[in-house]
Amino acid sequence: MGDPVFTTVVGVGAALTKMLLRACDAAFAADLVGDSQELLGTLLRTLRRTDESQGQIERRVSQTLANRIQAMQERCGSQSVDPGLLSGACTEVEIILDEIANDDGLLLSAVRSPGSFPEKLRDYAARRRTNVESAAEPYFDELIEAVATQYAAFAPWSPRFQIEAFKSILSGIDEIQDKSHRSLQAHEMTHEMLDTVLSNLAEVTRHEDKPHRVLFGSRPDVATGSRFVARVEQDQLNELITDTTKQRTVLVGMRGCGKTQLAAALAKRCEDANWSLVAWVNAVSPESIKSALVELAKELKIDTSDEPTREQLIARCLNSLRSSEASNRLIIFDNVEDINDLRGLVPTGDDLRVLATTTNDTGWDSQGWGTIKVGVFDREQSIDYLLNTTSSTDHKAADTLAHRLEDLPLALAQAAATARNGNLSLARYLERLDSYGSERAIRPVPGGYYADDVATALCMAIENALENLAEPTQQSARRQLGALALLAESGVPTRWLDPTIEQQDNQELQGAHQAKDEDAHDALTELIHRSIVQQSTDKATTMLHRLQAQAFRESWDENEAAEAYESAATLLDDVDIDQFSTNDTDSRRRETLDLVRQLRTISGQSYSVRLFDCDETIFALAQAFHHSNTLGLSYNAIPLSVAVDHVQNVLGTESSDTLALLGYLANTYASLGNLDKAISLNEQIVAQETKLMGDEHPNTLTSTSNLAYAYQEAGRINEAIDLFETTLAKRAQVMGADHRATLTTRSNLAGAYLAAGRLHEARELTEQVLAGRTRLLGTNHPDTLASRHNLAYIYRETNKFNEGITLNEEVLVDYKTVFGEDHPNTLIAENSLASAYQAVGRLDEAQELYEYILNNRRRVLGDTHPHTLASFAFLAGAYRDAG
C-alpha cells in the first residue's frame, strides 16, 4: 500500500503544475510582444503535445515537494506528532492551488508579478489554516513556503521555468529524431546537425549545475602594507563567512572610521574564496539602490524580453536570488543613509549574506540586523600607525597628533601621508597644522562629530599635494579633485580623468589634446601616490572619500566653488560616445552606462544639483538619453527623469532644452512599452511647441512624428497614419523632399502603412526612402541600412521572396561591417534572413544560420537568456521542417 502522505503531495505537485500551465495560458493572452510571445507560444504548444510531456514538470515539482515532506515526517516522529496529520495539510494546500488556478484575476496577477505571488499565497493560505489540526499547523506553513519557492523557481518567463519547459521540449524532439532516422542514409549531414542541436539543448538542461560566478560593482581597493591596521571588527565580520545564520549585518560608525574598508576586506576574502556572487552596491539613496539592482538583474541574466517595469525587474532580481540554489553569496550596501531606504529591497536566499554600512544606527536592531559598532582606533593603534607610516620614533608627537585628530582613521591616514610625502617630522606636521588652520578659515565638517583639526588635516592634505605639483599639472589635479567632490560619491571612471588609459590601446584616439592628456595622467598619478584619491580594485573607478570631499567642498570660496562646478560639468560634456566606432558596441554601451550612472547619481545629491544649471550637463543628459535608446539601454535611462525635472525647474517649461529632454524621456517610455506615458508626454510637448514655435517648426514636426509613432505602437493606427501624412507634407514643404528629417518621416509612414496592411503603399514609400538615403547618406549609413532591411522584409510580405533574400543577404554583410557581429541590429538581420530561407524551403541554409545565431547569442547573452532560448526553438523548428 502506498504512503498516503506521498500520494497527497503528488496531488499538490499536479495542482501546482496545473496552475503553472494556466499561467502560461494567461501570459500568452496578455498581449505579450516580441520573442517573449513567440517563445511562450512554442512552449505552450509543446507542453500541450502529450500528457507525458506535461508530466515532465509535474514529476519534478512533486519530487521536490516530496523531499520536503519526508523531512517533515521525520521531524513529526521525533516530536511525537502523528505523521498522518501531514496528509490533511497537503490536501488543504492542493485545494488552495486549485482555487488559484481557477481564479483568472489572481492568476494573471501572479503572472504579471511573480515576485509578489508568495505573499498572495500566504494570504490565501491563512483562510484555510483553520482546517488544519493545530499540531500540523507548523508543517502546513512550511509546505506553503515550499510551494511558494517552487512557484518562484518555475514562474513563467523566469530562467528556471524556461529551462524546465525546454527539458520537456526534449521529449518533443523525439518526433524530429524519428523522422531523421528514417531518412538517415539520404540526409547524413542533416542527422549530424540534429545531433548538434540535441547536444546544445541537453546542455541547457545541465545549466543549473554549472558554476556561474558574478563579481558586481566597483569595490574599493583594500589597504595593504603599512596602511593596513588589524581591527577587532574584522574578526566579527569574518564570522559571516562560516556562519550562514548571520544573514543581515550592519556596520555602524561615523564617516572616516573605516567601515567601507572593513566591508571591502570582507568582499575581497569572499572573492578569493570563489563565492558565487559578491556584489558591491552604492546605497547612498533609494534611487541608487534600485538602479544597482536593475543592473545586477541584467548581470544575473534575468529575462527582460517582456519589457517589465523597473519595479518588476527588481522583484525578479530579488526573486531569483531567493529561489537560487544554496551557495555562498555576499551583497554589500555601502553608505546607507537610512534603513528605510532598503525597505523591500534587501535580498534573501539560502546561504546569502547581506552587509550594510551606515552612519545612522536607528532601526536596524528592530528589523533583525546584527549590528557591529565600528569606532575609531584605540590610542595605541593610532600611535603605531603614525610611527610606522612615517618611519618616526617620536612617540610624544604621535600621541599629540592622534589626540587632536581624535583617532579617526581617515584623518590619521591623510596626516601621515602629508608628513611622509612632505618629508616632515610629526612635530613639524603639528606646526603646519596650527599655521594652516590660522591662515585659512576652515569650516568644520557639519554634524558636530568631528574636531576642527580633522577638517584642517583633510584640507591640508589636498592643498599640500597641489602645491607640490608644477603647472599645468597642478591645474589638472585641481580640476580632477573639483569634479570628484561633486560627481558620484561612488567614484568616476578613471579613463575620464586620465584619457591616456584609452589611448594606450587605441592610437586613433591620440591627437591635438595629447599634451593636456599627459598633464591629466601625471596629475592623477600624483594624487593616487599621495593617497588623496583611492581606486576600485580593478582601477577602473577613482573616488574621493566622502568625508574628505565634504571637507573640501566646505573649504571653497565662491570662485573655487564656481571652478569646481565648471570642472565637473566639463568632464561630463567631454564624454564622447561617438569616439568609438559604430561596430564597437561594447565600448559604446560601457560609456553610455557610465554617463547615465553619473547623471542619475548627481540628480540625487543635494550639493550636485547645481550642475544642471550648466549647458554642458544638459548636453550630456541629452547624449545619455539618445545613446541609451539606440543601444537598448532604455531601462537604465528611466531614472534620468529626476534630472529632467531639475532642468525644468531651472529653465522652465517653455525652454527648448526642457522640451527636447522631455521628448527624449517620452521616447524612452515608448521604447519600454509604457505608451500611456509616452503619448501623454508627447501630446504636451506638441501643444507647447506649437504654441511657442508654430506647427511647422522643425522641433514641432519632430515631436509630432514621435507622437504618431507612439500612437502606432499603441494600436491607434489610423491616428498615426493621419499624423504621419500631415507631418510629411509639412516637412517636405519646409525642408525639402530629400532632407534627412523628411526621409525619416516618410520611412515612419511606410511602417504605419505596413502595420495597416497597405503593402503596396509601404513598398513604394520604402523604395523612395532608400533611393533618397542612398543618394544623400551613402549605401552603408545606418539609416540607409535600416531602409534596405525594411524593404527586404516588405518584399517577402509581398511574395517577392528572391528579391527579399538577395537584399537581406547584402544588408547583413553591411550590418556586420558597420555595427559588428554582436550588435542587436545585426542579430535581427541574421534571424530575418534565416527565417526567409526557411520560408522558401532552403532548410540547410536556414539551419546553418540559425546555428550561427544560436552560438552568438549563447556567447553574448548566455544559455538562459530568452533570445537564446528563442534561437533554440527556431532551430528546432527548422529541423522539424526538414523532416
C-alpha positions, 0 to 999 in steps of 0.5 A: 500500500502506498504512503498516503502522505506521498500520494497527497503531495503528488496531488499538490505537485499536479495542482501546482503544475496545473496552475503553472500551465494556466499561467502560461495560458494567461501570459500568452493572452496578455498581449505579450510582444516580441520573442517573449510571445513567440517563445511562450507560444512554442512552449505552450504548444509543446507542453500541450503535445502529450500528457507525458510531456506535461508530466515532465514538470509535474514529476519534478515539482512533486519530487521536490515537494516530496523531499520536503515532506519526508523531512517533515515526517521525520521531524513529526516522529521525533516530536511525537506528532502523528505523521498522518496529520501531514496528509490533511495539510497537503490536501488543504494546500492542493485545494488552495492551488486549485482555487488559484488556478481557477481564479483568472484575476489572481492568476494573471496577477501572479503572472504579471508579478511573480515576485509578489505571488508568495505573499498572495499565497500566504494570504490565501493560505491563512483562510484555510489554516483553520482546517488544519489540526493545530499540531500540523499547523507548523508543517502546513506553513512550511509546505506553503513556503515550499510551494511558494519557492517552487512557484518562484523557481518555475514562474513563467518567463523566469530562467528556471521555468524556461529551462524546465519547459525546454527539458520537456521540449526534449521529449518533443524532439523525439518526433524530429529524431524519428523522422531523421532516422528514417531518412538517415542514409539520404540526409547524413549531414542533416542527422549530424546537425540534429545531433548538434542541436540535441547536444546544445539543448541537453546542455541547457538542461545541465545549466543549473549545475554549472558554476556561474560566478558574478563579481558586481560593482566597483569595490574599493581597493583594500589597504595593504602594507603599512596602511593596513591596521588589524581591527577587532571588527574584522574578526566579527565580520569574518564570522559571516563567512562560516556562519550562514545564520548571520544573514543581515549585518550592519556596520555602524560608525561615523564617516572616516572610521573605516567601515567601507574598508572593513566591508571591502576586506570582507568582499575581497576574502569572499572573492578569493574564496570563489563565492558565487556572487559578491556584489558591491552596491552604492546605497547612498539613496533609494534611487541608487539602490534600485538602479544597482539592482536593475543592473545586477538583474541584467548581470544575473541574466534575468529575462527582460524580453517582456519589457517589465517595469523597473519595479518588476525587474527588481522583484525578479532580481530579488526573486531569483536570488531567493529561489537560487540554489544554496551557495555562498553569496555576499551583497554589500550596501555601502553608505546607507543613509537610512534603513528605510531606504532598503525597505523591500529591497534587501535580498534573501536566499539560502546561504546569502549574506547581506552587509550594510554600512551606515552612519545612522544606527536607528532601526536596524536592531528592530528589523533583525540586523546584527549590528557591529559598532565600528569606532575609531582606533584605540590610542595605541593603534593610532600611535603605531600607525603614525610611527610606522607610516612615517618611519618616526620614533617620536612617540610624544608627537604621535600621541599629540597628533592622534589626540587632536585628530581624535583617532579617526582613521581617515584623518590619521591616514591623510596626516601621515601621508602629508608628513611622509610625502612632505618629508616632515617630522610629526612635530613639524606636521603639528606646526603646519597644522596650527599655521594652516588652520590660522591662515585659512578659515576652515569650516568644520565638517557639519554634524558636530562629530568631528574636531576642527583639526580633522577638517584642517588635516583633510584640507591640508592634505589636498592643498599640500599635494597641489602645491607640490605639483608644477603647472599645468599639472597642478591645474589638472589635479585641481580640476580632477579633485573639483569634479570628484567632490561633486560627481558620484560619491561612488567614484568616476571612471578613471579613463575620464580623468586620465584619457591616456588609459584609452589611448594606450590601446587605441592610437586613433584616439591620440591627437591635438589634446595629447599634451593636456592628456599627459598633464591629466595622467601625471596629475592623477598619478600624483594624487593616487601616490599621495593617497588623496584619491583611492581606486576600485580594485580593478582601477577602473573607478577613482573616488574621493572619500566622502568625508574628505570631499565634504571637507573640501567642498566646505573649504571653497570660496565662491570662485573655487566653488564656481571652478569646481562646478565648471570642472565637473560639468566639463568632464561630463560634456567631454564624454564622447560616445561617438569616439568609438566606432559604430561596430564597437558596441561594447565600448559604446554601451560601457560609456553610455552606462557610465554617463547615465550612472553619473547623471542619475547619481548627481540628480540625487545629491543635494550639493550636485544639483547645481550642475544642471544649471550648466549647458554642458550637463544638459548636453550630456543628459541629452547624449545619455538619453539618445545613446541609451535608446539606440543601444537598448539601454532604455531601462537604465535611462528611466531614472534620468527623469529626476534630472529632467525635472531639475532642468525644468525647474531651472529653465522652465517649461517653455525652454527648448532644452526642457522640451527636447529632454522631455521628448527624449524621456517620452521616447524612452517610455515608448521604447519600454512599452509604457505608451500611456506615458509616452503619448501623454508626454508627447501630446504636451510637448506638441501643444507647447511647441506649437504654441511657442514655435508654430506647427511647422517648426522643425522641433514641432514636426519632430515631436509630432512624428514621435507622437504618431509613432507612439500612437502606432505602437499603441494600436491607434493606427489610423491616428498615426497614419493621419499624423504621419501624412500631415507631418510629411507634407509639412516637412517636405514643404519646409525642408525639402523632399530629400532632407534627412528629417523628411526621409525619416518621416516618410520611412515612419509612414511606410511602417504605419502603412505596413502595420495597416496592411497597405503593402503596396503603399509601404513598398513604394514609400520604402523604395523612395526612402532608400533611393533618397538615403542612398543618394544623400547618406551613402549605401552603408549609413545606418539609416540607409541600412535600416531602409534596405532591411525594411524593404527586404522584409516588405518584399517577402510580405509581398511574395517577392521572396528572391528579391527579399533574400538577395537584399537581406543577404547584402544588408547583413554583410553591411550590418556586420561591417558597420555595427559588428557581429554582436550588435542587436541590429545585426542579430535581427538581420541574421534571424530575418534572413534565416527565417526567409530561407526557411520560408522558401524551403532552403532548410540547410541554409536556414539551419546553418544560420540559425546555428550561427545565431544560436552560438552568438547569442549563447556567447553574448547573452548566455544559455538562459537568456530568452533570445537564446532560448528563442534561437533554440526553438527556431532551430528546432523548428527548422529541423522539424521542417526538414523532416 
